[in-house]
Amino acid sequence: MQKDSSIESIKGIGEKTAKLFSKLHISNVDELLRHYPVSYDSFERPIRICDLKEGARVSFTAHLYGGIATKKVRSLVISNLKVRDDSGEIALTFFHMPYLKSILKPGCDHVFRGLVQKRGNYLFVEQPAIYKPEEYNLLMQALQPRYALTAGLTNKTVTKAVRNILSGPSGDATCETLPQEILDKRKLLSRRDALSQIHFPRDYASLAAAHKRLAYEEFYDFLRLLRSCREQSLGEPNAYRLFETADTVRLLEALPYTLTAAQKKVWAQIRDDVSGEYTMNRLIQGDVGSGKTIIAILSLLMTVANGFQGALMAPTDVLASQHFETISRMTKEYGLAFKPVLLTGSVSAAQKRKLYEKIASGEANLIIGTHALIQEKVSYKNLALVVTDEQHRFGVKQRGALTDKGVHVHVLVMSATPIPRTLAIILYGDLKISVIDERPANRLPIKNAVVGITDRDKSYRFIEKEVKSGRQAYVICPMVEEGESSDLENVIDYAERLKRTFSSDLQVAYLHGRMKPAEKNKIMTAFAAGDIDVLVSTTVIEVGIDVANATVMMIENAERFGLAQLHQLRGRVGRGAYQSYCIFLNTSDSEEAKARLSVLANSNDGFQIAAEDLKMRGPGDLFGIRQSGILSFSMADIYQDADMLSAAQEDVESSSMLTLPNAVSTIL
């Protein structure tokens, strides 16, 4: 089967199902094969009913005992029954399954699998999965994939579609992309075997081998593209020589604070770059709150003072809007030479046309926005400097698309993601690296606490106390709604719980990535304005919201996140003059989880935390916790797959072949 074949070419997928797949950005065979499982079910051997314990998700073999009682409560059809084996009996409850009587026959054994709950002195299971014994035996022989889904699309449908591809004739959908010498040298599976084992692994060893191969492939493709970009940009003549003017000197004198030594050093490096013989390509890597933004503003101010245009691209509408408001305020307050405009996806078509005219004519000399800055219709008069904020959210091709809007444009990229320097040198191989490793003197260090479930109510009281003193708070949950994983807190239910817990005058709202952009922007804008006291959110707020009045962050199921990501989340507080706090709620009894979280409790230094994260987890920790959002790899993780990243770097640098595989555009 061809990788660009439509999803509808797969047996069993019609127009209606194809539309559901499209919601997951899956339109062809290759995109479906790259829709890797998010987790796996391991079907354990069934146990006896007498051994069932509350809170366990287990399987047991039993038969129907007595009849099935069905009742209707409003629109809900509820079926209650009892099953037994030779050791005891247990009650089962099903919803909307009137056909149970045709499935369960008295005396016939079935395997039931579900979460054991307790009501009074009695155990029960709600909506357990039902299997025939022979069917369950087959499931026990391999790990079963669980995919990210959308409403109306079942795991069974995705599984069947992937099986149909992999069991069919070998086409270019699974053809090899790596040279044979690399497969032999690195002891990697073939691509077809890797795809088969990542979707339907025989065991954990097979899964690890598949992960290794696919992670290496992503790194290899990425680094080849990076090398190509580096060679193309190496030694580009400086078409826009920029020199410091009185504008930047006056701004530095007028600011109510003095730059730190680290900021001054980076500012000097940028001035040298843009006035030198070659075009600037530089990364500013600085911890959250280290003061990267003022360096970007100074660089853009020098650009417009020299008569050219500058562009600032942010990953979210809200962050772009905040940059626009900050720079507009500073322009008015300090009399700066900026004529800024804001260009985002939420701008109306009529407004965009007016903005395009201002940009093309040069009337606007600073263009701030999101991906809208790289649309074909945007034409710049004399773009000389491009700044991208939160660089890890943009792929190399996205950054390149913006720099292509000018000729030999200077590039300044910023990232607050704490990546150990050894890995940063590889990942940002086409850029010179500057590090801001000091925090401004007026920022108080965040106070941290790692607590257990028994301290949850105490944490709530602390949050309420802070809010009543005029501050705001975040609560972070790892999932959106109930059902994604039974043991994780979810945003929607959690927000309702807090509304019942806190006094009625506190305003609680929730935020997650599945919301429409306009809805997300509305919530984040309301929180920034102080109209929301407590914001319950997924990691969608990791970047893109800057509220100086927010002083408390509580992170549920903290052990489920990578340390670098937890540090990024924590960076949403401590952004003002008030003392700020971060509460990491650990729901695990694992000593390893306690040790990992203690690193955060004892340090606010992102680079130290990243180094400890890498050291504690080690490369190849397949079942460790993925970091979120770093360069948007589908499979690879720069921490747990650090050994594969280094191996791919070695192989790419020793290779003379620079023909880029088509797969590169998919991962970037």
TIBA-758720 format. One record per residue (C-alpha): residue number from 1; residue in one letter; x, y, z. Coordinates in pm, whole numbers. Layout:
// TIBA-758720
{NUM A {X Y Z}}
...
END
This chain:
// TIBA-758720
{1 M {0 0 0}}
{2 Q {130 346 -88}}
{3 K {196 582 201}}
{4 D {11 870 36}}
{5 S {-297 654 -33}}
{6 S {-615 799 111}}
{7 I {-735 663 445}}
{8 E {-1047 549 260}}
{9 S {-837 302 59}}
{10 I {-808 91 376}}
{11 K {-1063 -187 399}}
{12 G {-1351 -98 631}}
{13 I {-1302 280 626}}
{14 G {-1571 481 450}}
{15 E {-1636 851 415}}
{16 K {-1793 886 760}}
{17 T {-1504 715 942}}
{18 A {-1250 906 730}}
{19 K {-1396 1233 862}}
{20 L {-1339 1110 1217}}
{21 F {-977 1027 1135}}
{22 S {-935 1374 985}}
{23 K {-1006 1522 1329}}
{24 L {-684 1353 1439}}
{25 H {-505 1498 1132}}
{26 I {-495 1155 967}}
{27 S {-581 1160 597}}
{28 N {-350 898 446}}
{29 V {-184 565 519}}
{30 D {149 712 632}}
{31 E {-17 944 884}}
{32 L {-210 650 1030}}
{33 L {106 442 1068}}
{34 R {268 739 1247}}
{35 H {-30 762 1482}}
{36 Y {156 559 1743}}
{37 P {-18 407 2048}}
{38 V {-13 625 2358}}
{39 S {-8 321 2586}}
{40 Y {-58 -55 2587}}
{41 D {-284 -296 2768}}
{42 S {-123 -600 2920}}
{43 F {-390 -866 2964}}
{44 E {-303 -1053 3282}}
{45 R {-415 -1402 3378}}
{46 P {-769 -1398 3531}}
{47 I {-786 -1429 3910}}
{48 R {-1048 -1581 4141}}
{49 I {-1334 -1365 4269}}
{50 C {-1230 -1420 4629}}
{51 D {-897 -1249 4551}}
{52 L {-1054 -929 4408}}
{53 K {-957 -608 4590}}
{54 E {-1099 -258 4576}}
{55 G {-918 -23 4340}}
{56 A {-763 -296 4124}}
{57 R {-826 -325 3750}}
{58 V {-837 -701 3704}}
{59 S {-980 -988 3503}}
{60 F {-1178 -1281 3637}}
{61 T {-1361 -1576 3484}}
{62 A {-1722 -1627 3595}}
{63 H {-2071 -1718 3479}}
{64 L {-2411 -1554 3515}}
{65 Y {-2589 -1643 3835}}
{66 G {-2959 -1560 3848}}
{67 G {-3124 -1318 3607}}
{68 I {-3046 -975 3467}}
{69 A {-3246 -691 3620}}
{70 T {-3290 -395 3385}}
{71 K {-3437 -58 3476}}
{72 K {-3462 281 3311}}
{73 V {-3369 598 3499}}
{74 R {-3468 893 3281}}
{75 S {-3280 820 2955}}
{76 L {-3033 580 3116}}
{77 V {-3082 201 3082}}
{78 I {-2915 21 3376}}
{79 S {-2860 -355 3394}}
{80 N {-2767 -524 3723}}
{81 L {-2659 -885 3763}}
{82 K {-2438 -1119 3963}}
{83 V {-2168 -1356 3842}}
{84 R {-1984 -1626 4033}}
{85 D {-1701 -1875 4021}}
{86 D {-1616 -2154 4266}}
{87 S {-1476 -1901 4517}}
{88 G {-1749 -1639 4540}}
{89 E {-1972 -1392 4361}}
{90 I {-1965 -1023 4262}}
{91 A {-2220 -769 4136}}
{92 L {-2185 -612 3790}}
{93 T {-2355 -301 3652}}
{94 F {-2389 -215 3283}}
{95 F {-2525 97 3112}}
{96 H {-2708 102 2779}}
{97 M {-2654 -270 2713}}
{98 P {-3006 -418 2672}}
{99 Y {-2859 -693 2454}}
{100 L {-2673 -848 2752}}
{101 K {-2923 -1133 2771}}
{102 S {-2817 -1249 2427}}
{103 I {-2448 -1242 2530}}
{104 L {-2457 -1391 2880}}
{105 K {-2619 -1732 2914}}
{106 P {-2653 -1898 3256}}
{107 G {-2373 -2148 3315}}
{108 C {-2148 -2020 3032}}
{109 D {-1810 -1883 3141}}
{110 H {-1691 -1538 3028}}
{111 V {-1391 -1329 3125}}
{112 F {-1482 -991 3279}}
{113 R {-1226 -708 3304}}
{114 G {-1275 -382 3492}}
{115 L {-1214 -168 3800}}
{116 V {-1321 -321 4132}}
{117 Q {-1514 -74 4349}}
{118 K {-1672 -95 4691}}
{119 R {-2009 20 4822}}
{120 G {-2060 -52 5191}}
{121 N {-1933 -406 5247}}
{122 Y {-1990 -519 4888}}
{123 L {-1758 -519 4589}}
{124 F {-1888 -442 4240}}
{125 V {-1763 -364 3889}}
{126 E {-1922 -111 3654}}
{127 Q {-1924 -163 3277}}
{128 P {-1657 -436 3262}}
{129 A {-1535 -555 2924}}
{130 I {-1663 -902 2835}}
{131 Y {-1457 -1164 2650}}
{132 K {-1499 -1525 2553}}
{133 P {-1227 -1732 2726}}
{134 E {-1060 -1829 2396}}
{135 E {-1065 -1463 2283}}
{136 Y {-905 -1350 2608}}
{137 N {-634 -1616 2583}}
{138 L {-524 -1465 2252}}
{139 L {-511 -1117 2405}}
{140 M {-285 -1244 2684}}
{141 Q {-22 -1343 2428}}
{142 A {65 -985 2325}}
{143 L {42 -622 2438}}
{144 Q {-266 -446 2302}}
{145 P {-234 -88 2168}}
{146 R {-435 206 2299}}
{147 Y {-458 507 2067}}
{148 A {-547 873 2107}}
{149 L {-907 896 1987}}
{150 T {-1181 1146 1907}}
{151 A {-1555 1125 1976}}
{152 G {-1710 854 1759}}
{153 L {-1381 678 1678}}
{154 T {-1310 360 1875}}
{155 N {-981 197 1962}}
{156 K {-1104 -114 1783}}
{157 T {-1153 80 1457}}
{158 V {-801 226 1467}}
{159 T {-648 -109 1558}}
{160 K {-826 -287 1274}}
{161 A {-721 -23 1019}}
{162 V {-355 -43 1121}}
{163 R {-365 -425 1109}}
{164 N {-508 -410 756}}
{165 I {-215 -196 640}}
{166 L {56 -405 804}}
{167 S {-91 -738 697}}
{168 G {-131 -628 334}}
{169 P {120 -626 47}}
{170 S {445 -443 119}}
{171 G {431 -99 -44}}
{172 D {623 222 14}}
{173 A {420 284 332}}
{174 T {663 59 518}}
{175 C {968 78 292}}
{176 E {1314 120 443}}
{177 T {1445 476 491}}
{178 L {1781 406 656}}
{179 P {2099 271 491}}
{180 Q {2168 -97 562}}
{181 E {2508 -17 711}}
{182 I {2339 195 979}}
{183 L {2085 -78 1055}}
{184 D {2373 -321 1105}}
{185 K {2593 -77 1298}}
{186 R {2320 33 1541}}
{187 K {2146 -308 1554}}
{188 L {1814 -157 1446}}
{189 L {1499 -332 1327}}
{190 S {1385 -288 969}}
{191 R {1122 -16 933}}
{192 R {845 -266 859}}
{193 D {930 -475 1165}}
{194 A {954 -163 1379}}
{195 L {611 -40 1269}}
{196 S {460 -384 1332}}
{197 Q {611 -408 1679}}
{198 I {531 -51 1785}}
{199 H {163 -108 1706}}
{200 F {138 -476 1804}}
{201 P {437 -570 2021}}
{202 R {488 -933 2118}}
{203 D {634 -825 2452}}
{204 Y {813 -533 2618}}
{205 A {1148 -628 2464}}
{206 S {996 -608 2114}}
{207 L {835 -275 2202}}
{208 A {1169 -135 2322}}
{209 A {1342 -246 2002}}
{210 A {1072 -83 1787}}
{211 H {1090 239 1989}}
{212 K {1469 248 1950}}
{213 R {1448 216 1573}}
{214 L {1175 476 1523}}
{215 A {1333 725 1766}}
{216 Y {1665 692 1585}}
{217 E {1491 745 1249}}
{218 E {1328 1068 1368}}
{219 F {1657 1203 1503}}
{220 Y {1847 1098 1189}}
{221 D {1599 1266 954}}
{222 F {1584 1579 1170}}
{223 L {1962 1613 1196}}
{224 R {2010 1565 822}}
{225 L {1769 1851 756}}
{226 L {1945 2057 1023}}
{227 R {2282 1989 861}}
{228 S {2145 2094 523}}
{229 C {2013 2420 672}}
{230 R {2345 2483 844}}
{231 E {2545 2433 526}}
{232 Q {2310 2661 332}}
{233 S {2332 2938 591}}
{234 L {2703 2902 670}}
{235 G {2886 3215 571}}
{236 E {2583 3400 432}}
{237 P {2693 3759 367}}
{238 N {2536 4016 597}}
{239 A {2283 4199 380}}
{240 Y {2157 4408 675}}
{241 R {2445 4551 876}}
{242 L {2290 4688 1195}}
{243 F {2467 4927 1430}}
{244 E {2373 5041 1778}}
{245 T {2193 5374 1784}}
{246 A {2095 5617 2057}}
{247 D {1753 5446 2070}}
{248 T {1876 5134 2251}}
{249 V {2111 5335 2475}}
{250 R {1825 5563 2584}}
{251 L {1596 5265 2652}}
{252 L {1860 5095 2870}}
{253 E {1905 5418 3067}}
{254 A {1528 5462 3111}}
{255 L {1448 5107 3227}}
{256 P {1368 5081 3602}}
{257 Y {1628 4803 3635}}
{258 T {1978 4723 3518}}
{259 L {2055 4427 3293}}
{260 T {2227 4135 3463}}
{261 A {2585 4049 3366}}
{262 A {2453 3753 3161}}
{263 Q {2206 3976 2974}}
{264 K {2477 4231 2898}}
{265 K {2703 3957 2761}}
{266 V {2432 3822 2528}}
{267 W {2337 4174 2413}}
{268 A {2703 4237 2322}}
{269 Q {2715 3908 2124}}
{270 I {2406 4008 1925}}
{271 R {2545 4355 1846}}
{272 D {2866 4196 1721}}
{273 D {2673 3942 1510}}
{274 V {2444 4185 1328}}
{275 S {2720 4435 1253}}
{276 G {2963 4169 1135}}
{277 E {3048 4016 800}}
{278 Y {2796 3731 815}}
{279 T {2424 3690 886}}
{280 M {2334 3616 1250}}
{281 N {2190 3276 1348}}
{282 R {2179 3272 1728}}
{283 L {1985 3094 2004}}
{284 I {1926 3255 2343}}
{285 Q {1872 2978 2593}}
{286 G {1755 3117 2924}}
{287 D {1563 2982 3219}}
{288 V {1206 3094 3281}}
{289 G {1209 3451 3411}}
{290 S {1575 3513 3318}}
{291 G {1497 3819 3102}}
{292 K {1519 3700 2741}}
{293 T {1232 3922 2624}}
{294 I {1408 4254 2691}}
{295 I {1706 4132 2486}}
{296 A {1469 4052 2198}}
{297 I {1308 4398 2228}}
{298 L {1650 4568 2221}}
{299 S {1745 4367 1910}}
{300 L {1420 4459 1734}}
{301 L {1457 4824 1837}}
{302 M {1807 4838 1687}}
{303 T {1663 4687 1366}}
{304 V {1386 4946 1321}}
{305 A {1620 5230 1427}}
{306 N {1841 5127 1132}}
{307 G {1541 5164 899}}
{308 F {1442 4797 860}}
{309 Q {1157 4569 967}}
{310 G {1161 4312 1244}}
{311 A {929 4018 1314}}
{312 L {853 3841 1642}}
{313 M {680 3501 1617}}
{314 A {523 3333 1922}}
{315 P {362 2986 1947}}
{316 T {20 3100 2075}}
{317 D {-223 3386 2010}}
{318 V {-217 3483 2377}}
{319 L {163 3499 2400}}
{320 A {177 3700 2076}}
{321 S {-88 3938 2212}}
{322 Q {105 3979 2536}}
{323 H {423 4064 2346}}
{324 F {225 4316 2138}}
{325 E {73 4480 2447}}
{326 T {411 4493 2628}}
{327 I {593 4648 2332}}
{328 S {305 4890 2258}}
{329 R {309 5006 2620}}
{330 M {688 5049 2617}}
{331 T {671 5233 2283}}
{332 K {434 5487 2435}}
{333 E {612 5509 2771}}
{334 Y {968 5544 2638}}
{335 G {900 5703 2297}}
{336 L {1041 5408 2100}}
{337 A {1063 5396 1719}}
{338 F {834 5094 1689}}
{339 K {522 5095 1468}}
{340 P {394 4754 1574}}
{341 V {107 4544 1435}}
{342 L {-38 4217 1560}}
{343 L {-105 3939 1308}}
{344 T {-262 3615 1436}}
{345 G {-502 3352 1306}}
{346 S {-792 3509 1496}}
{347 V {-764 3840 1304}}
{348 S {-1055 3887 1062}}
{349 A {-1001 3869 684}}
{350 A {-1075 4242 645}}
{351 Q {-825 4334 918}}
{352 K {-563 4105 764}}
{353 R {-588 4282 428}}
{354 K {-518 4616 596}}
{355 L {-228 4470 790}}
{356 Y {-80 4313 475}}
{357 E {-77 4658 312}}
{358 K {96 4816 612}}
{359 I {357 4538 619}}
{360 A {425 4547 245}}
{361 S {459 4927 240}}
{362 G {685 4938 545}}
{363 E {437 5149 742}}
{364 A {452 4872 1004}}
{365 N {813 4816 1108}}
{366 L {750 4551 1376}}
{367 I {522 4258 1302}}
{368 I {424 4043 1599}}
{369 G {222 3725 1557}}
{370 T {193 3350 1532}}
{371 H {221 3117 1231}}
{372 A {15 3378 1045}}
{373 L {346 3562 986}}
{374 I {458 3294 740}}
{375 Q {144 3277 526}}
{376 E {195 3325 153}}
{377 K {-3 3650 144}}
{378 V {233 3823 387}}
{379 S {493 4028 201}}
{380 Y {758 4232 383}}
{381 K {927 4547 253}}
{382 N {1272 4503 412}}
{383 L {1264 4233 678}}
{384 A {1605 4223 850}}
{385 L {1553 4036 1181}}
{386 V {1331 3744 1279}}
{387 V {1286 3655 1648}}
{388 T {1106 3333 1739}}
{389 D {992 3287 2098}}
{390 E {981 2942 2259}}
{391 Q {1192 2797 1977}}
{392 H {1121 2433 2071}}
{393 R {762 2485 1955}}
{394 F {872 2559 1599}}
{395 G {1032 2315 1360}}
{396 V {1329 2405 1143}}
{397 K {1104 2435 837}}
{398 Q {867 2676 1012}}
{399 R {1152 2901 1115}}
{400 G {1294 2878 764}}
{401 A {961 2978 612}}
{402 L {974 3305 804}}
{403 T {1337 3383 724}}
{404 D {1259 3316 356}}
{405 K {1037 3626 366}}
{406 G {1359 3830 347}}
{407 V {1708 3794 201}}
{408 H {1977 3664 439}}
{409 V {1764 3767 735}}
{410 H {1921 3773 1083}}
{411 V {1771 3504 1307}}
{412 L {1740 3519 1684}}
{413 V {1559 3232 1853}}
{414 M {1469 3202 2221}}
{415 S {1393 2901 2436}}
{416 A {1318 2860 2803}}
{417 T {1321 2481 2774}}
{418 P {1604 2361 2997}}
{419 I {1805 2129 2773}}
{420 P {2150 2009 2889}}
{421 R {2419 2186 2687}}
{422 T {2552 1862 2537}}
{423 L {2208 1794 2382}}
{424 A {2142 2159 2291}}
{425 I {2458 2170 2078}}
{426 I {2320 1879 1874}}
{427 L {1958 1995 1853}}
{428 Y {2044 2353 1763}}
{429 G {2337 2264 1540}}
{430 D {2262 2544 1292}}
{431 L {2276 2814 1559}}
{432 K {2531 2979 1785}}
{433 I {2421 2940 2146}}
{434 S {2402 3213 2411}}
{435 V {2296 3135 2767}}
{436 I {2136 3371 3018}}
{437 D {2205 3196 3346}}
{438 E {2111 3470 3595}}
{439 R {1773 3583 3721}}
{440 P {1683 3953 3760}}
{441 A {1752 4079 4111}}
{442 N {1389 4179 4178}}
{443 R {1251 3823 4140}}
{444 L {1194 3625 4461}}
{445 P {1279 3253 4433}}
{446 I {973 3027 4421}}
{447 K {906 2824 4736}}
{448 N {842 2456 4655}}
{449 A {672 2169 4835}}
{450 V {623 1803 4741}}
{451 V {314 1666 4918}}
{452 G {105 1350 4919}}
{453 I {-267 1287 4879}}
{454 T {-331 1340 5252}}
{455 D {-214 1703 5214}}
{456 R {-452 1786 4929}}
{457 D {-712 1959 5151}}
{458 K {-438 2155 5327}}
{459 S {-315 2269 4985}}
{460 Y {-667 2380 4893}}
{461 R {-685 2593 5208}}
{462 F {-351 2752 5122}}
{463 I {-469 2833 4768}}
{464 E {-792 2986 4901}}
{465 K {-594 3197 5149}}
{466 E {-370 3333 4871}}
{467 V {-666 3410 4645}}
{468 K {-851 3592 4922}}
{469 S {-542 3808 4972}}
{470 G {-577 3921 4610}}
{471 R {-361 3669 4426}}
{472 Q {-445 3401 4165}}
{473 A {-363 3031 4124}}
{474 Y {-319 2751 3870}}
{475 V {-404 2385 3922}}
{476 I {-253 2152 3661}}
{477 C {-404 1812 3576}}
{478 P {-261 1559 3328}}
{479 M {-584 1478 3144}}
{480 V {-895 1645 3002}}
{481 E {-1190 1429 3096}}
{482 E {-1275 1111 3281}}
{483 G {-1209 788 3099}}
{484 E {-868 864 2949}}
{485 S {-698 693 3242}}
{486 S {-882 589 3553}}
{487 D {-611 687 3801}}
{488 L {-534 1039 3676}}
{489 E {-701 1361 3779}}
{490 N {-898 1529 3499}}
{491 V {-953 1898 3432}}
{492 I {-1332 1909 3388}}
{493 D {-1428 1710 3698}}
{494 Y {-1153 1874 3902}}
{495 A {-1283 2222 3826}}
{496 E {-1629 2117 3946}}
{497 R {-1477 1973 4263}}
{498 L {-1297 2299 4339}}
{499 K {-1614 2499 4285}}
{500 R {-1776 2288 4557}}
{501 T {-1467 2306 4781}}
{502 F {-1391 2678 4767}}
{503 S {-1621 2953 4886}}
{504 S {-1877 3059 4626}}
{505 D {-1719 3401 4570}}
{506 L {-1407 3243 4413}}
{507 Q {-1417 3218 4035}}
{508 V {-1294 2881 3903}}
{509 A {-1254 2798 3531}}
{510 Y {-1087 2525 3329}}
{511 L {-872 2520 3018}}
{512 H {-749 2241 2790}}
{513 G {-602 2192 2444}}
{514 R {-919 2049 2289}}
{515 M {-1099 2379 2324}}
{516 K {-1141 2596 2016}}
{517 P {-871 2868 1990}}
{518 A {-1123 3148 2048}}
{519 E {-1249 2976 2363}}
{520 K {-895 2921 2494}}
{521 N {-802 3282 2427}}
{522 K {-1114 3402 2607}}
{523 I {-1029 3201 2919}}
{524 M {-661 3300 2925}}
{525 T {-747 3665 2864}}
{526 A {-1000 3658 3150}}
{527 F {-740 3500 3380}}
{528 A {-479 3759 3281}}
{529 A {-736 4034 3354}}
{530 G {-801 3891 3703}}
{531 D {-1159 3785 3632}}
{532 I {-1073 3420 3713}}
{533 D {-921 3333 4053}}
{534 V {-824 2969 3999}}
{535 L {-750 2824 3657}}
{536 V {-761 2444 3629}}
{537 S {-564 2347 3321}}
{538 T {-373 2081 3133}}
{539 T {-17 2158 3022}}
{540 V {-159 2389 2753}}
{541 I {-46 2680 2976}}
{542 E {316 2561 2972}}
{543 V {383 2850 2735}}
{544 G {164 3138 2634}}
{545 I {40 3302 2951}}
{546 D {218 3556 3171}}
{547 V {25 3671 3476}}
{548 A {233 3849 3738}}
{549 N {-50 3826 3993}}
{550 A {-52 3442 3986}}
{551 T {143 3321 4289}}
{552 V {40 2957 4343}}
{553 M {65 2654 4119}}
{554 M {-52 2312 4230}}
{555 I {35 2020 4002}}
{556 E {-173 1703 4043}}
{557 N {-14 1364 3963}}
{558 A {323 1544 3946}}
{559 E {504 1212 3917}}
{560 R {348 1169 3571}}
{561 F {543 1460 3421}}
{562 G {907 1496 3320}}
{563 L {1114 1721 3546}}
{564 A {1194 1968 3269}}
{565 Q {824 2005 3191}}
{566 L {737 2049 3559}}
{567 H {995 2326 3575}}
{568 Q {841 2492 3267}}
{569 L {497 2477 3429}}
{570 R {633 2618 3754}}
{571 G {767 2912 3552}}
{572 R {409 3042 3512}}
{573 V {430 3172 3871}}
{574 G {699 3389 4027}}
{575 R {673 3641 3743}}
{576 G {593 3941 3961}}
{577 A {709 4101 4284}}
{578 Y {499 3874 4510}}
{579 Q {629 3561 4683}}
{580 S {519 3259 4479}}
{581 Y {473 2891 4558}}
{582 C {459 2560 4371}}
{583 I {294 2251 4520}}
{584 F {382 1917 4356}}
{585 L {121 1658 4453}}
{586 N {272 1309 4433}}
{587 T {9 1032 4412}}
{588 S {268 753 4387}}
{589 D {428 547 4664}}
{590 S {735 493 4446}}
{591 E {1069 588 4602}}
{592 E {1193 676 4254}}
{593 A {911 928 4209}}
{594 K {991 1084 4547}}
{595 A {1359 1113 4454}}
{596 R {1281 1275 4117}}
{597 L {1041 1530 4265}}
{598 S {1283 1616 4545}}
{599 V {1511 1761 4274}}
{600 L {1241 2020 4199}}
{601 A {1172 2085 4565}}
{602 N {1537 2176 4620}}
{603 S {1617 2377 4307}}
{604 N {1473 2648 4083}}
{605 D {1761 2617 3833}}
{606 G {1618 2472 3511}}
{607 F {1952 2365 3365}}
{608 Q {2053 2183 3683}}
{609 I {1711 2015 3686}}
{610 A {1745 1909 3321}}
{611 A {2088 1759 3389}}
{612 E {1953 1571 3693}}
{613 D {1655 1450 3491}}
{614 L {1885 1307 3226}}
{615 K {2111 1152 3489}}
{616 M {1830 995 3696}}
{617 R {1629 858 3408}}
{618 G {1918 764 3186}}
{619 P {1905 714 2811}}
{620 G {1674 448 2675}}
{621 D {1425 467 2962}}
{622 L {1139 364 2734}}
{623 F {873 370 3002}}
{624 G {990 690 3164}}
{625 I {783 1004 3128}}
{626 R {804 1187 2797}}
{627 Q {878 1555 2797}}
{628 S {609 1753 2619}}
{629 G {647 1967 2312}}
{630 I {1024 1957 2264}}
{631 L {1071 1980 1887}}
{632 S {745 1790 1836}}
{633 F {891 1445 1768}}
{634 S {623 1175 1741}}
{635 M {829 899 1900}}
{636 A {1168 1031 2009}}
{637 D {1233 1200 2341}}
{638 I {1561 1387 2382}}
{639 Y {1597 1271 2744}}
{640 Q {1503 905 2738}}
{641 D {1654 858 2389}}
{642 A {1966 1069 2442}}
{643 D {2188 779 2335}}
{644 M {2005 752 2001}}
{645 L {2032 1130 1951}}
{646 S {2410 1112 1995}}
{647 A {2432 808 1767}}
{648 A {2229 980 1493}}
{649 Q {2448 1291 1524}}
{650 E {2761 1079 1479}}
{651 D {2617 900 1176}}
{652 V {2491 1217 1006}}
{653 E {2821 1399 1054}}
{654 S {3015 1105 909}}
{655 S {2780 1072 610}}
{656 S {2837 1250 281}}
{657 M {2479 1185 168}}
{658 L {2249 1482 209}}
{659 T {1947 1368 9}}
{660 L {1661 1423 249}}
{661 P {1391 1157 290}}
{662 N {1029 1257 239}}
{663 A {959 1157 599}}
{664 V {1145 1463 725}}
{665 S {860 1700 643}}
{666 T {625 1480 844}}
{667 I {812 1510 1172}}
{668 L {902 1877 1148}}
END
